[in-house]
Amino acid sequence: MKYTQNEKILQVTEDTLIAGVDIAKESHYARAFDYRGVEYGKYLRFENNREGMTEFLKWAKDLIERHKKNKLIVGMEPTGQYWLCFAQYLKDNNIKVVLVNPFHVKRSKELDDNSPTKSDRKDPKTIVMLVKDGRYVEPTITEGVYAELRVAMDIKDRLNKQIGMTKNQITRWMDIYFPEFNTVFSDWEGKAALITLREIPTPEKIAEKSTREILSIWKKEVQRGVGEKRAIKLIETAKESVGKKQGIKMAEYEIKTLTKQIQKLGGLNLVGNSSGKYKGETTISKRGRKRLRRVLFNAVMALVAKNEEFRELHKYYTTRAQNPLKKKQSLIVLCNKLIRVFYVILKKGVIYDPIKMMKDIKRPALQEAA
């Protein structure tokens, strides 16, 4: 749930115990404070396992009873993947978990001792002070099918990164050993091109083959789109290639490995920049969830093409007399519009209203009539 900073501050009352936890791979460190920043008890070091987490919960509950509190908030940095299990454990025990920005922790830790040094005792206190001041977010710990979808998205993103890396390696290989390859094949990802890279990748191997032999290699997997002219051009180009001729055996092994990898993997807010009289370009901050931005952008692209209201809004934003937007800027504005529409529909349980969608369009004729 999204709160304003004031609302976040108001959640921390005099009955609240705030525990700040410095997350690490093997051991976590915790300190506890009240809403004024007064520390309770000694700091706790506990292991990143069930026994350690149970120890933390007992430590926190003892402090709550001793100091007559009735509410516990646990703040932490989202350090790598190490915070996830602890956050899930706390959620299962009905403990409120909040996250603070690591950048804020880094900038705030100098307030006490005027030193940027990091320590296991120092960071938990800095985290608590940020929570006390409402500088935190509440994480969404997904369950059921939503958890499955999030894992699936993580897998997809990793695969896409691997595909991109492999494609770059193949392009580099061709630039070194067969720089003329793309004069024969316009797209090295085509079936015939991939077969060539896998079976007869180097100019030397190609030059040894006859036109008929090359065609027979292609025809094993491709029946259309390749013919004698292409085979002849490939042989002639290979004979005149200036590609590197040293280390050919291992180069052949490298490209065969890369082509196997590519086939396997293939299966599958606005910020202004201004100061004084200088007015810089307005861009998006690119902070937060990049996958959400990508999904929204793709959805808006489809809506602008298929939905009348979004199409009209896009046309208005890009053609209005005052401050017309560029096409991509308009699409970003519509992304923000879309997520607000989703929020209102889900929050209030109302039906989508196309008339409200069109209120952003300020038509001079309508204004005069009004």
C-alpha positions, 0 to 999 in steps of 0.5 A, a space after each residue: 500500500 502506498 502512503 504519504 510520508 506523513 501517514 508513514 510517520 503517524 504509523 510509528 507511535 509511542 507504543 511502537 518498537 522499531 527494530 533496525 536489521 543490518 542484513 548479511 549473508 550469514 549473520 544479521 545485526 539488530 538494534 531496537 529504538 522507540 519513536 523518539 530514537 531512544 535505544 532499548 536493550 543491547 544489539 543482537 547478532 543472529 544467524 540467517 536460519 530458523 534458529 536465528 530468526 526465532 532468537 530475534 523474535 524472542 529478543 524483540 518480544 522481550 523488549 516489547 513486554 519490558 518497555 510496554 509496547 504493543 507494536 513491532 516494525 522491522 526495517 531493513 535494507 533490501 540487500 541482494 537476495 539475503 533479506 527475502 527469507 527473513 522478511 517472509 519469516 516475519 510476515 508469517 509471524 504477522 510482523 510488519 516489515 518495511 524497507 529503506 533505500 540503501 542510498 539513503 542509509 549510505 547518505 544518512 550514516 554520517 549524521 551521528 559521527 561525521 564518518 561514512 564508515 560502515 559497521 554492523 552496529 551503526 547501520 541498524 540505527 541509521 535504518 531505524 532513524 529512516 523508518 522513524 522519519 517515514 522514509 521507507 516502503 512496504 514490500 509486496 511479498 507475493 503469494 500463490 500464482 503471483 509468486 510463481 509469475 514473479 519467479 517466471 519473470 525473473 527467469 525470463 529476464 535472465 534468459 534475455 540477458 544471456 541471449 543478448 550476451 551470446 548474440 554479442 559474442 557471435 557478432 564479435 566472432 564473425 567480425 574477427 574470423 569472417 567479417 564478410 559473413 553478413 554480405 551473404 546473409 542479411 541476418 545471421 539468425 536465419 536458419 541457413 546462416 545458423 547452419 553455416 555457422 554451426 557446420 562450416 563456420 570458417 572461410 577455409 571450411 567453406 572454400 573447401 566445399 562445392 556448391 552442391 555440398 553446401 546446398 546439401 548441408 542447408 537442405 537438411 533443415 531448410 527447404 526454401 529460401 536458399 539456392 545455388 546463387 547463395 551457395 556460390 556467393 558464399 564460396 566466393 566471399 569465403 575465398 576473398 575473406 580477410 578474417 583471422 586465420 590463426 587459432 582456427 580450431 578453437 575458433 570453430 569450437 567457440 562458434 559451435 558452442 555459441 550457436 548451440 547456446 543461442 538455439 537453446 536460449 531462444 526457446 523460450 515517474 518524470 524527472 526535470 533537469 533545471 537550475 536557475 535559467 537553465 531548463 534541461 530535458 524532462 526524462 523518466 527517473 528509471 528508478 523502481 521496477 523496470 519490468 513494470 515500466 516495460 509492461 506498462 509501455 508495451 500495454 500503452 503502445 497497444 492501447 494507442 493503436 486499439 483504444 479510442 480514448 488513449 489514441 485521442 489523448 496521445 494525439 492531443 498531447 503531441 499536437 496541442 498548441 502549448 507544450 506539445 510532447 514528443 511521441 515517446 514523452 506522450 507514451 510515458 505520460 500515458 503509462 502514468 495515466 494507465 497505472 492510475 486508472 488501474 489503481 482507481 478501478 481496483 481500489 474503488 471497484 468502479 467501472 472504466 469510464 471513457 468520459 473521465 479519460 477524455 477530461 485531459 483534453 482541453 478543447 478551446 470550443 468546449 471551454 468557450 461554451 462552458 
